[in-house]
């Protein structure tokens, strides 16, 4: 029976990937507040960048009445 391999050859077998990745995900459960804060900070930074980009590319509207 052949071992299941991953598409990325540096990882080797799927079992090897699980051996390294599973502890990482298991550790997240003990750090939920930290993870939530990081995700919110990252998302807020991206939103701020998006707002800044819109401010520089949005054309001001002419609100004067047409004569």
CHARMM-style PDB file with segment names, atoms N, HN, CA, C and O in Angstrom:
ATOM      1  N   UNK     1       0.851  -1.180   0.000  1.00  0.00      PROA
ATOM      2  CA  UNK     1       0.000   0.000   0.000  1.00  0.00      PROA
ATOM      3  C   UNK     1       0.898   1.246   0.000  1.00  0.00      PROA
ATOM      4  O   UNK     1       1.856   1.330   0.769  1.00  0.00      PROA
ATOM      5  N   UNK     2       0.580   2.196  -0.860  1.00  0.00      PROA
ATOM      6  HN  UNK     2      -0.197   2.127  -1.484  1.00  0.00      PROA
ATOM      7  CA  UNK     2       1.378   3.422  -0.963  1.00  0.00      PROA
ATOM      8  C   UNK     2       0.842   4.484  -0.008  1.00  0.00      PROA
ATOM      9  O   UNK     2      -0.361   4.565   0.244  1.00  0.00      PROA
ATOM     10  N   UNK     3       1.748   5.288   0.510  1.00  0.00      PROA
ATOM     11  HN  UNK     3       2.724   5.223   0.306  1.00  0.00      PROA
ATOM     12  CA  UNK     3       1.337   6.396   1.387  1.00  0.00      PROA
ATOM     13  C   UNK     3       0.763   7.520   0.530  1.00  0.00      PROA
ATOM     14  O   UNK     3       1.240   7.786  -0.573  1.00  0.00      PROA
ATOM     15  N   UNK     4      -0.241   8.156   1.042  1.00  0.00      PROA
ATOM     16  HN  UNK     4      -0.629   7.940   1.938  1.00  0.00      PROA
ATOM     17  CA  UNK     4      -0.842   9.281   0.337  1.00  0.00      PROA
ATOM     18  C   UNK     4       0.157  10.446   0.350  1.00  0.00      PROA
ATOM     19  O   UNK     4       0.683  10.813   1.401  1.00  0.00      PROA
ATOM     20  N   UNK     5       0.406  11.013  -0.819  1.00  0.00      PROA
ATOM     21  HN  UNK     5      -0.021  10.715  -1.673  1.00  0.00      PROA
ATOM     22  CA  UNK     5       1.374  12.106  -0.916  1.00  0.00      PROA
ATOM     23  C   UNK     5       0.649  13.417  -1.168  1.00  0.00      PROA
ATOM     24  O   UNK     5      -0.486  13.435  -1.642  1.00  0.00      PROA
ATOM     25  N   UNK     6       1.319  14.506  -0.844  1.00  0.00      PROA
ATOM     26  HN  UNK     6       2.241  14.492  -0.458  1.00  0.00      PROA
ATOM     27  CA  UNK     6       0.754  15.832  -1.081  1.00  0.00      PROA
ATOM     28  C   UNK     6       1.249  16.358  -2.415  1.00  0.00      PROA
ATOM     29  O   UNK     6       2.208  15.831  -2.978  1.00  0.00      PROA
ATOM     30  N   UNK     7       0.599  17.396  -2.923  1.00  0.00      PROA
ATOM     31  HN  UNK     7      -0.180  17.824  -2.465  1.00  0.00      PROA
ATOM     32  CA  UNK     7       1.009  17.997  -4.189  1.00  0.00      PROA
ATOM     33  C   UNK     7       2.354  18.703  -4.038  1.00  0.00      PROA
ATOM     34  O   UNK     7       3.107  18.813  -5.006  1.00  0.00      PROA
ATOM     35  N   UNK     8       2.654  19.173  -2.855  1.00  0.00      PROA
ATOM     36  HN  UNK     8       2.042  19.084  -2.070  1.00  0.00      PROA
ATOM     37  CA  UNK     8       3.913  19.856  -2.603  1.00  0.00      PROA
ATOM     38  C   UNK     8       4.910  18.821  -2.081  1.00  0.00      PROA
ATOM     39  O   UNK     8       4.749  18.299  -0.978  1.00  0.00      PROA
ATOM     40  N   UNK     9       5.918  18.535  -2.861  1.00  0.00      PROA
ATOM     41  HN  UNK     9       6.049  18.959  -3.757  1.00  0.00      PROA
ATOM     42  CA  UNK     9       6.837  17.446  -2.513  1.00  0.00      PROA
ATOM     43  C   UNK     9       7.659  17.711  -1.257  1.00  0.00      PROA
ATOM     44  O   UNK     9       8.144  16.765  -0.637  1.00  0.00      PROA
ATOM     45  N   UNK    10       7.827  18.974  -0.866  1.00  0.00      PROA
ATOM     46  HN  UNK    10       7.433  19.743  -1.370  1.00  0.00      PROA
ATOM     47  CA  UNK    10       8.624  19.225   0.337  1.00  0.00      PROA
ATOM     48  C   UNK    10       7.896  18.771   1.605  1.00  0.00      PROA
ATOM     49  O   UNK    10       8.532  18.565   2.638  1.00  0.00      PROA
ATOM     50  N   UNK    11       6.573  18.614   1.537  1.00  0.00      PROA
ATOM     51  HN  UNK    11       6.056  18.782   0.698  1.00  0.00      PROA
ATOM     52  CA  UNK    11       5.823  18.143   2.700  1.00  0.00      PROA
ATOM     53  C   UNK    11       5.865  16.629   2.825  1.00  0.00      PROA
ATOM     54  O   UNK    11       5.710  16.097   3.924  1.00  0.00      PROA
ATOM     55  N   UNK    12       6.070  15.935   1.725  1.00  0.00      PROA
ATOM     56  HN  UNK    12       6.195  16.367   0.833  1.00  0.00      PROA
ATOM     57  CA  UNK    12       6.088  14.475   1.774  1.00  0.00      PROA
ATOM     58  C   UNK    12       4.683  13.906   1.824  1.00  0.00      PROA
ATOM     59  O   UNK    12       3.855  14.210   0.966  1.00  0.00      PROA
ATOM     60  N   UNK    13       4.414  13.093   2.815  1.00  0.00      PROA
ATOM     61  HN  UNK    13       5.087  12.847   3.512  1.00  0.00      PROA
ATOM     62  CA  UNK    13       3.127  12.410   2.891  1.00  0.00      PROA
ATOM     63  C   UNK    13       2.086  13.259   3.602  1.00  0.00      PROA
ATOM     64  O   UNK    13       2.410  14.198   4.329  1.00  0.00      PROA
ATOM     65  N   UNK    14       0.838  12.908   3.375  1.00  0.00      PROA
ATOM     66  HN  UNK    14       0.574  12.146   2.784  1.00  0.00      PROA
ATOM     67  CA  UNK    14      -0.263  13.591   4.057  1.00  0.00      PROA
ATOM     68  C   UNK    14      -0.148  13.397   5.569  1.00  0.00      PROA
ATOM     69  O   UNK    14      -0.497  14.293   6.338  1.00  0.00      PROA
ATOM     70  N   UNK    15       0.336  12.243   5.994  1.00  0.00      PROA
ATOM     71  HN  UNK    15       0.620  11.515   5.369  1.00  0.00      PROA
ATOM     72  CA  UNK    15       0.503  11.983   7.429  1.00  0.00      PROA
ATOM     73  C   UNK    15       1.547  12.932   8.025  1.00  0.00      PROA
ATOM     74  O   UNK    15       1.402  13.375   9.164  1.00  0.00      PROA
ATOM     75  N   UNK    16       2.584  13.241   7.270  1.00  0.00      PROA
ATOM     76  HN  UNK    16       2.702  12.882   6.344  1.00  0.00      PROA
ATOM     77  CA  UNK    16       3.613  14.170   7.736  1.00  0.00      PROA
ATOM     78  C   UNK    16       3.033  15.581   7.872  1.00  0.00      PROA
ATOM     79  O   UNK    16       3.335  16.297   8.827  1.00  0.00      PROA
ATOM     80  N   UNK    17       2.217  15.961   6.929  1.00  0.00      PROA
ATOM     81  HN  UNK    17       1.971  15.380   6.153  1.00  0.00      PROA
ATOM     82  CA  UNK    17       1.562  17.271   6.998  1.00  0.00      PROA
ATOM     83  C   UNK    17       0.686  17.335   8.246  1.00  0.00      PROA
ATOM     84  O   UNK    17       0.755  18.302   9.004  1.00  0.00      PROA
ATOM     85  N   UNK    18      -0.125  16.325   8.457  1.00  0.00      PROA
ATOM     86  HN  UNK    18      -0.181  15.540   7.840  1.00  0.00      PROA
ATOM     87  CA  UNK    18      -1.010  16.288   9.629  1.00  0.00      PROA
ATOM     88  C   UNK    18      -0.219  16.354  10.930  1.00  0.00      PROA
ATOM     89  O   UNK    18      -0.637  17.008  11.886  1.00  0.00      PROA
ATOM     90  N   UNK    19       0.916  15.679  10.962  1.00  0.00      PROA
ATOM     91  HN  UNK    19       1.255  15.148  10.185  1.00  0.00      PROA
ATOM     92  CA  UNK    19       1.733  15.671  12.180  1.00  0.00      PROA
ATOM     93  C   UNK    19       2.216  17.072  12.540  1.00  0.00      PROA
ATOM     94  O   UNK    19       2.414  17.374  13.717  1.00  0.00      PROA
ATOM     95  N   UNK    20       2.406  17.926  11.546  1.00  0.00      PROA
ATOM     96  HN  UNK    20       2.245  17.681  10.590  1.00  0.00      PROA
ATOM     97  CA  UNK    20       2.896  19.276  11.802  1.00  0.00      PROA
ATOM     98  C   UNK    20       1.780  20.303  11.908  1.00  0.00      PROA
ATOM     99  O   UNK    20       1.878  21.247  12.692  1.00  0.00      PROA
ATOM    100  N   UNK    21       0.730  20.130  11.133  1.00  0.00      PROA
ATOM    101  HN  UNK    21       0.651  19.363  10.496  1.00  0.00      PROA
ATOM    102  CA  UNK    21      -0.347  21.116  11.077  1.00  0.00      PROA
ATOM    103  C   UNK    21      -1.370  20.936  12.201  1.00  0.00      PROA
ATOM    104  O   UNK    21      -1.874  21.920  12.743  1.00  0.00      PROA
ATOM    105  N   UNK    22      -1.671  19.716  12.543  1.00  0.00      PROA
ATOM    106  HN  UNK    22      -1.262  18.917  12.102  1.00  0.00      PROA
ATOM    107  CA  UNK    22      -2.683  19.459  13.576  1.00  0.00      PROA
ATOM    108  C   UNK    22      -2.369  20.138  14.909  1.00  0.00      PROA
ATOM    109  O   UNK    22      -3.271  20.720  15.512  1.00  0.00      PROA
ATOM    110  N   UNK    23      -1.124  20.087  15.395  1.00  0.00      PROA
ATOM    111  HN  UNK    23      -0.391  19.614  14.905  1.00  0.00      PROA
ATOM    112  CA  UNK    23      -0.837  20.779  16.662  1.00  0.00      PROA
ATOM    113  C   UNK    23      -1.051  22.296  16.561  1.00  0.00      PROA
ATOM    114  O   UNK    23      -1.475  22.932  17.527  1.00  0.00      PROA
ATOM    115  N   UNK    24      -0.760  22.863  15.402  1.00  0.00      PROA
ATOM    116  HN  UNK    24      -0.416  22.346  14.618  1.00  0.00      PROA
ATOM    117  CA  UNK    24      -0.986  24.298  15.214  1.00  0.00      PROA
ATOM    118  C   UNK    24      -2.468  24.630  15.379  1.00  0.00      PROA
ATOM    119  O   UNK    24      -2.827  25.544  16.121  1.00  0.00      PROA
ATOM    120  N   UNK    25      -3.323  23.884  14.684  1.00  0.00      PROA
ATOM    121  HN  UNK    25      -3.032  23.142  14.081  1.00  0.00      PROA
ATOM    122  CA  UNK    25      -4.760  24.152  14.775  1.00  0.00      PROA
ATOM    123  C   UNK    25      -5.294  23.843  16.169  1.00  0.00      PROA
ATOM    124  O   UNK    25      -6.181  24.545  16.656  1.00  0.00      PROA
ATOM    125  N   UNK    26      -4.779  22.824  16.807  1.00  0.00      PROA
ATOM    126  HN  UNK    26      -4.058  22.255  16.411  1.00  0.00      PROA
ATOM    127  CA  UNK    26      -5.203  22.508  18.171  1.00  0.00      PROA
ATOM    128  C   UNK    26      -4.821  23.645  19.114  1.00  0.00      PROA
ATOM    129  O   UNK    26      -5.563  23.949  20.047  1.00  0.00      PROA
ATOM    130  N   UNK    27      -3.675  24.272  18.881  1.00  0.00      PROA
ATOM    131  HN  UNK    27      -3.071  24.025  18.123  1.00  0.00      PROA
ATOM    132  CA  UNK    27      -3.226  25.376  19.722  1.00  0.00      PROA
ATOM    133  C   UNK    27      -4.077  26.633  19.563  1.00  0.00      PROA
ATOM    134  O   UNK    27      -4.108  27.476  20.460  1.00  0.00      PROA
ATOM    135  N   UNK    28      -4.765  26.765  18.435  1.00  0.00      PROA
ATOM    136  HN  UNK    28      -4.740  26.080  17.706  1.00  0.00      PROA
ATOM    137  CA  UNK    28      -5.613  27.940  18.222  1.00  0.00      PROA
ATOM    138  C   UNK    28      -6.772  28.005  19.203  1.00  0.00      PROA
ATOM    139  O   UNK    28      -7.228  29.094  19.554  1.00  0.00      PROA
ATOM    140  N   UNK    29      -7.245  26.867  19.641  1.00  0.00      PROA
ATOM    141  HN  UNK    29      -6.875  25.983  19.356  1.00  0.00      PROA
ATOM    142  CA  UNK    29      -8.390  26.855  20.557  1.00  0.00      PROA
ATOM    143  C   UNK    29      -8.057  27.518  21.879  1.00  0.00      PROA
ATOM    144  O   UNK    29      -8.940  28.061  22.543  1.00  0.00      PROA
ATOM    145  N   UNK    30      -6.794  27.478  22.267  1.00  0.00      PROA
ATOM    146  HN  UNK    30      -6.076  27.037  21.728  1.00  0.00      PROA
ATOM    147  CA  UNK    30      -6.376  28.119  23.516  1.00  0.00      PROA
ATOM    148  C   UNK    30      -6.017  29.586  23.340  1.00  0.00      PROA
ATOM    149  O   UNK    30      -5.721  30.282  24.312  1.00  0.00      PROA
ATOM    150  N   UNK    31      -6.044  30.054  22.096  1.00  0.00      PROA
ATOM    151  HN  UNK    31      -6.284  29.489  21.306  1.00  0.00      PROA
ATOM    152  CA  UNK    31      -5.663  31.439  21.822  1.00  0.00      PROA
ATOM    153  C   UNK    31      -6.759  32.186  21.062  1.00  0.00      PROA
ATOM    154  O   UNK    31      -6.451  33.051  20.243  1.00  0.00      PROA
ATOM    155  N   UNK    32      -8.016  31.875  21.313  1.00  0.00      PROA
ATOM    156  HN  UNK    32      -8.267  31.172  21.978  1.00  0.00      PROA
ATOM    157  CA  UNK    32      -9.089  32.459  20.514  1.00  0.00      PROA
ATOM    158  C   UNK    32      -9.131  33.977  20.601  1.00  0.00      PROA
ATOM    159  O   UNK    32      -9.352  34.638  19.586  1.00  0.00      PROA
ATOM    160  N   UNK    33      -8.926  34.548  21.778  1.00  0.00      PROA
ATOM    161  HN  UNK    33      -8.747  34.012  22.603  1.00  0.00      PROA
ATOM    162  CA  UNK    33      -8.956  36.013  21.896  1.00  0.00      PROA
ATOM    163  C   UNK    33      -7.835  36.654  21.085  1.00  0.00      PROA
ATOM    164  O   UNK    33      -8.043  37.660  20.406  1.00  0.00      PROA
ATOM    165  N   UNK    34      -6.656  36.069  21.161  1.00  0.00      PROA
ATOM    166  HN  UNK    34      -6.486  35.252  21.713  1.00  0.00      PROA
ATOM    167  CA  UNK    34      -5.511  36.590  20.398  1.00  0.00      PROA
ATOM    168  C   UNK    34      -5.769  36.495  18.892  1.00  0.00      PROA
ATOM    169  O   UNK    34      -5.491  37.434  18.146  1.00  0.00      PROA
ATOM    170  N   UNK    35      -6.300  35.358  18.457  1.00  0.00      PROA
ATOM    171  HN  UNK    35      -6.526  34.596  19.063  1.00  0.00      PROA
ATOM    172  CA  UNK    35      -6.573  35.146  17.038  1.00  0.00      PROA
ATOM    173  C   UNK    35      -7.649  36.110  16.551  1.00  0.00      PROA
ATOM    174  O   UNK    35      -7.510  36.700  15.480  1.00  0.00      PROA
ATOM    175  N   UNK    36      -8.713  36.275  17.321  1.00  0.00      PROA
ATOM    176  HN  UNK    36      -8.826  35.796  18.192  1.00  0.00      PROA
ATOM    177  CA  UNK    36      -9.780  37.206  16.934  1.00  0.00      PROA
ATOM    178  C   UNK    36      -9.248  38.624  16.820  1.00  0.00      PROA
ATOM    179  O   UNK    36      -9.574  39.334  15.868  1.00  0.00      PROA
ATOM    180  N   UNK    37      -8.428  39.046  17.787  1.00  0.00      PROA
ATOM    181  HN  UNK    37      -8.163  38.469  18.560  1.00  0.00      PROA
ATOM    182  CA  UNK    37      -7.878  40.398  17.760  1.00  0.00      PROA
ATOM    183  C   UNK    37      -6.991  40.589  16.536  1.00  0.00      PROA
ATOM    184  O   UNK    37      -7.062  41.624  15.873  1.00  0.00      PROA
ATOM    185  N   UNK    38      -6.162  39.603  16.236  1.00  0.00      PROA
ATOM    186  HN  UNK    38      -6.105  38.762  16.775  1.00  0.00      PROA
ATOM    187  CA  UNK    38      -5.281  39.699  15.066  1.00  0.00      PROA
ATOM    188  C   UNK    38      -6.104  39.799  13.791  1.00  0.00      PROA
ATOM    189  O   UNK    38      -5.817  40.625  12.925  1.00  0.00      PROA
ATOM    190  N   UNK    39      -7.121  38.964  13.675  1.00  0.00      PROA
ATOM    191  HN  UNK    39      -7.354  38.292  14.379  1.00  0.00      PROA
ATOM    192  CA  UNK    39      -7.954  38.978  12.474  1.00  0.00      PROA
ATOM    193  C   UNK    39      -8.675  40.311  12.336  1.00  0.00      PROA
ATOM    194  O   UNK    39      -8.729  40.866  11.239  1.00  0.00      PROA
ATOM    195  N   UNK    40      -9.221  40.828  13.406  1.00  0.00      PROA
ATOM    196  HN  UNK    40      -9.177  40.377  14.298  1.00  0.00      PROA
ATOM    197  CA  UNK    40      -9.906  42.122  13.348  1.00  0.00      PROA
ATOM    198  C   UNK    40      -8.934  43.228  12.960  1.00  0.00      PROA
ATOM    199  O   UNK    40      -9.269  44.089  12.146  1.00  0.00      PROA
ATOM    200  N   UNK    41      -7.728  43.214  13.538  1.00  0.00      PROA
ATOM    201  HN  UNK    41      -7.456  42.515  14.199  1.00  0.00      PROA
ATOM    202  CA  UNK    41      -6.729  44.231  13.223  1.00  0.00      PROA
ATOM    203  C   UNK    41      -6.346  44.155  11.749  1.00  0.00      PROA
ATOM    204  O   UNK    41      -6.254  45.181  11.077  1.00  0.00      PROA
ATOM    205  N   UNK    42      -6.125  42.959  11.253  1.00  0.00      PROA
ATOM    206  HN  UNK    42      -6.200  42.124  11.799  1.00  0.00      PROA
ATOM    207  CA  UNK    42      -5.754  42.775   9.847  1.00  0.00      PROA
ATOM    208  C   UNK    42      -6.884  43.232   8.933  1.00  0.00      PROA
ATOM    209  O   UNK    42      -6.640  43.942   7.957  1.00  0.00      PROA
ATOM    210  N   UNK    43      -8.110  42.837   9.236  1.00  0.00      PROA
ATOM    211  HN  UNK    43      -8.308  42.261  10.029  1.00  0.00      PROA
ATOM    212  CA  UNK    43      -9.244  43.243   8.408  1.00  0.00      PROA
ATOM    213  C   UNK    43      -9.471  44.745   8.475  1.00  0.00      PROA
ATOM    214  O   UNK    43      -9.796  45.361   7.460  1.00  0.00      PROA
ATOM    215  N   UNK    44      -9.308  45.346   9.643  1.00  0.00      PROA
ATOM    216  HN  UNK    44      -9.044  44.845  10.467  1.00  0.00      PROA
ATOM    217  CA  UNK    44      -9.485  46.780   9.773  1.00  0.00      PROA
ATOM    218  C   UNK    44      -8.414  47.526   8.984  1.00  0.00      PROA
ATOM    219  O   UNK    44      -8.708  48.544   8.356  1.00  0.00      PROA
ATOM    220  N   UNK    45      -7.192  47.039   9.008  1.00  0.00      PROA
ATOM    221  HN  UNK    45      -6.953  46.213   9.518  1.00  0.00      PROA
ATOM    222  CA  UNK    45      -6.120  47.658   8.229  1.00  0.00      PROA
ATOM    223  C   UNK    45      -6.438  47.623   6.747  1.00  0.00      PROA
ATOM    224  O   UNK    45      -6.222  48.604   6.035  1.00  0.00      PROA
ATOM    225  N   UNK    46      -6.945  46.507   6.290  1.00  0.00      PROA
ATOM    226  HN  UNK    46      -7.121  45.711   6.869  1.00  0.00      PROA
ATOM    227  CA  UNK    46      -7.305  46.393   4.870  1.00  0.00      PROA
ATOM    228  C   UNK    46      -8.462  47.323   4.529  1.00  0.00      PROA
ATOM    229  O   UNK    46      -8.473  47.931   3.459  1.00  0.00      PROA
ATOM    230  N   UNK    47      -9.427  47.438   5.422  1.00  0.00      PROA
ATOM    231  HN  UNK    47      -9.418  46.944   6.291  1.00  0.00      PROA
ATOM    232  CA  UNK    47     -10.556  48.337   5.187  1.00  0.00      PROA
ATOM    233  C   UNK    47     -10.090  49.786   5.149  1.00  0.00      PROA
ATOM    234  O   UNK    47     -10.541  50.564   4.308  1.00  0.00      PROA
ATOM    235  N   UNK    48      -9.191  50.149   6.052  1.00  0.00      PROA
ATOM    236  HN  UNK    48      -8.824  49.517   6.735  1.00  0.00      PROA
ATOM    237  CA  UNK    48      -8.647  51.509   6.070  1.00  0.00      PROA
ATOM    238  C   UNK    48      -7.898  51.805   4.776  1.00  0.00      PROA
ATOM    239  O   UNK    48      -8.040  52.889   4.209  1.00  0.00      PROA
ATOM    240  N   UNK    49      -7.101  50.847   4.306  1.00  0.00      PROA
ATOM    241  HN  UNK    49      -6.985  49.967   4.766  1.00  0.00      PROA
ATOM    242  CA  UNK    49      -6.374  51.025   3.047  1.00  0.00      PROA
ATOM    243  C   UNK    49      -7.339  51.185   1.879  1.00  0.00      PROA
ATOM    244  O   UNK    49      -7.111  51.990   0.976  1.00  0.00      PROA
ATOM    245  N   UNK    50      -8.405  50.415   1.908  1.00  0.00      PROA
ATOM    246  HN  UNK    50      -8.590  49.761   2.641  1.00  0.00      PROA
ATOM    247  CA  UNK    50      -9.414  50.499   0.847  1.00  0.00      PROA
ATOM    248  C   UNK    50     -10.084  51.868   0.856  1.00  0.00      PROA
ATOM    249  O   UNK    50     -10.282  52.468  -0.200  1.00  0.00      PROA
ATOM    250  N   UNK    51     -10.432  52.362   2.035  1.00  0.00      PROA
ATOM    251  HN  UNK    51     -10.271  51.875   2.893  1.00  0.00      PROA
ATOM    252  CA  UNK    51     -11.036  53.694   2.143  1.00  0.00      PROA
ATOM    253  C   UNK    51     -10.083  54.771   1.647  1.00  0.00      PROA
ATOM    254  O   UNK    51     -10.503  55.701   0.958  1.00  0.00      PROA
ATOM    255  N   UNK    52      -8.803  54.656   1.989  1.00  0.00      PROA
ATOM    256  HN  UNK    52      -8.461  53.901   2.548  1.00  0.00      PROA
ATOM    257  CA  UNK    52      -7.812  55.642   1.554  1.00  0.00      PROA
ATOM    258  C   UNK    52      -7.670  55.618   0.032  1.00  0.00      PROA
ATOM    259  O   UNK    52      -7.535  56.665  -0.601  1.00  0.00      PROA
ATOM    260  N   UNK    53      -7.702  54.444  -0.538  1.00  0.00      PROA
ATOM    261  HN  UNK    53      -7.812  53.593  -0.023  1.00  0.00      PROA
ATOM    262  CA  UNK    53      -7.615  54.307  -1.994  1.00  0.00      PROA
ATOM    263  C   UNK    53      -8.819  54.917  -2.682  1.00  0.00      PROA
ATOM    264  O   UNK    53      -8.682  55.567  -3.718  1.00  0.00      PROA
ATOM    265  N   UNK    54      -9.974  54.717  -2.124  1.00  0.00      PROA
ATOM    266  HN  UNK    54     -10.084  54.189  -1.282  1.00  0.00      PROA
ATOM    267  CA  UNK    54     -11.192  55.299  -2.708  1.00  0.00      PROA
ATOM    268  C   UNK    54     -11.160  56.819  -2.630  1.00  0.00      PROA
ATOM    269  O   UNK    54     -11.595  57.501  -3.558  1.00  0.00      PROA
ATOM    270  N   UNK    55     -10.649  57.345  -1.533  1.00  0.00      PROA
ATOM    271  HN  UNK    55     -10.296  56.791  -0.779  1.00  0.00      PROA
ATOM    272  CA  UNK    55     -10.606  58.796  -1.357  1.00  0.00      PROA
ATOM    273  C   UNK    55      -9.719  59.446  -2.409  1.00  0.00      PROA
ATOM    274  O   UNK    55      -9.997  60.567  -2.836  1.00  0.00      PROA
ATOM    275  N   UNK    56      -8.669  58.776  -2.831  1.00  0.00      PROA
ATOM    276  HN  UNK    56      -8.444  57.866  -2.484  1.00  0.00      PROA
ATOM    277  CA  UNK    56      -7.768  59.365  -3.818  1.00  0.00      PROA
ATOM    278  C   UNK    56      -8.228  59.133  -5.246  1.00  0.00      PROA
ATOM    279  O   UNK    56      -7.765  59.825  -6.154  1.00  0.00      PROA
ATOM    280  N   UNK    57      -9.121  58.184  -5.473  1.00  0.00      PROA
ATOM    281  HN  UNK    57      -9.496  57.622  -4.736  1.00  0.00      PROA
ATOM    282  CA  UNK    57      -9.552  57.896  -6.842  1.00  0.00      PROA
ATOM    283  C   UNK    57     -10.972  58.369  -7.137  1.00  0.00      PROA
ATOM    284  O   UNK    57     -11.393  58.333  -8.293  1.00  0.00      PROA
ATOM    285  N   UNK    58     -11.706  58.803  -6.150  1.00  0.00      PROA
ATOM    286  HN  UNK    58     -11.364  58.833  -5.211  1.00  0.00      PROA
ATOM    287  CA  UNK    58     -13.084  59.248  -6.355  1.00  0.00      PROA
ATOM    288  C   UNK    58     -13.084  60.687  -6.848  1.00  0.00      PROA
ATOM    289  O   UNK    58     -12.427  61.559  -6.279  1.00  0.00      PROA
ATOM    290  N   UNK    59     -13.831  60.912  -7.913  1.00  0.00      PROA
ATOM    291  HN  UNK    59     -14.364  60.204  -8.376  1.00  0.00      PROA
ATOM    292  CA  UNK    59     -13.947  62.268  -8.459  1.00  0.00      PROA
ATOM    293  C   UNK    59     -15.014  63.019  -7.667  1.00  0.00      PROA
ATOM    294  O   UNK    59     -16.087  62.477  -7.401  1.00  0.00      PROA
ATOM    295  N   UNK    60     -14.725  64.262  -7.290  1.00  0.00      PROA
ATOM    296  HN  UNK    60     -13.853  64.703  -7.506  1.00  0.00      PROA
ATOM    297  CA  UNK    60     -15.750  65.041  -6.589  1.00  0.00      PROA
ATOM    298  C   UNK    60     -16.924  65.328  -7.529  1.00  0.00      PROA
ATOM    299  O   UNK    60     -16.737  65.534  -8.728  1.00  0.00      PROA
ATOM    300  N   UNK    61     -18.104  65.337  -6.982  1.00  0.00      PROA
ATOM    301  HN  UNK    61     -18.256  65.170  -6.008  1.00  0.00      PROA
ATOM    302  CA  UNK    61     -19.295  65.592  -7.789  1.00  0.00      PROA
ATOM    303  C   UNK    61     -19.617  67.072  -7.793  1.00  0.00      PROA
ATOM    304  O   UNK    61     -19.489  67.751  -6.774  1.00  0.00      PROA
ATOM    305  N   UNK    62     -20.035  67.567  -8.950  1.00  0.00      PROA
ATOM    306  HN  UNK    62     -20.139  67.016  -9.778  1.00  0.00      PROA
ATOM    307  CA  UNK    62     -20.434  68.956  -9.083  1.00  0.00      PROA
ATOM    308  C   UNK    62     -21.906  69.042  -8.709  1.00  0.00      PROA
ATOM    309  O   UNK    62     -22.761  68.501  -9.411  1.00  0.00      PROA
ATOM    310  N   UNK    63     -22.203  69.722  -7.607  1.00  0.00      PROA
ATOM    311  HN  UNK    63     -21.509  70.161  -7.037  1.00  0.00      PROA
ATOM    312  CA  UNK    63     -23.576  69.779  -7.114  1.00  0.00      PROA
ATOM    313  C   UNK    63     -24.278  71.076  -7.494  1.00  0.00      PROA
ATOM    314  O   UNK    63     -25.400  71.330  -7.055  1.00  0.00      PROA
ATOM    315  N   UNK    64     -23.622  71.894  -8.309  1.00  0.00      PROA
ATOM    316  HN  UNK    64     -22.711  71.688  -8.665  1.00  0.00      PROA
ATOM    317  CA  UNK    64     -24.266  73.137  -8.733  1.00  0.00      PROA
ATOM    318  C   UNK    64     -25.413  72.843  -9.681  1.00  0.00      PROA
ATOM    319  O   UNK    64     -25.381  71.871 -10.436  1.00  0.00      PROA
ATOM    320  N   UNK    65     -26.414  73.684  -9.633  1.00  0.00      PROA
ATOM    321  HN  UNK    65     -26.440  74.474  -9.020  1.00  0.00      PROA
ATOM    322  CA  UNK    65     -27.545  73.516 -10.530  1.00  0.00      PROA
ATOM    323  C   UNK    65     -27.137  73.875 -11.951  1.00  0.00      PROA
ATOM    324  O   UNK    65     -26.368  74.809 -12.181  1.00  0.00      PROA
ATOM    325  N   UNK    66     -27.666  73.118 -12.889  1.00  0.00      PROA
ATOM    326  HN  UNK    66     -28.291  72.359 -12.702  1.00  0.00      PROA
ATOM    327  CA  UNK    66     -27.393  73.414 -14.294  1.00  0.00      PROA
ATOM    328  C   UNK    66     -28.159  74.671 -14.674  1.00  0.00      PROA
ATOM    329  O   UNK    66     -29.323  74.822 -14.305  1.00  0.00      PROA
ATOM    330  N   UNK    67     -27.522  75.567 -15.401  1.00  0.00      PROA
ATOM    331  HN  UNK    67     -26.576  75.444 -15.700  1.00  0.00      PROA
ATOM    332  CA  UNK    67     -28.173  76.832 -15.760  1.00  0.00      PROA
ATOM    333  C   UNK    67     -28.862  76.748 -17.087  1.00  0.00      PROA
ATOM    334  OT1 UNK    67     -29.458  77.727 -17.536  1.00  0.00      PROA
TER     335      UNK     67
END
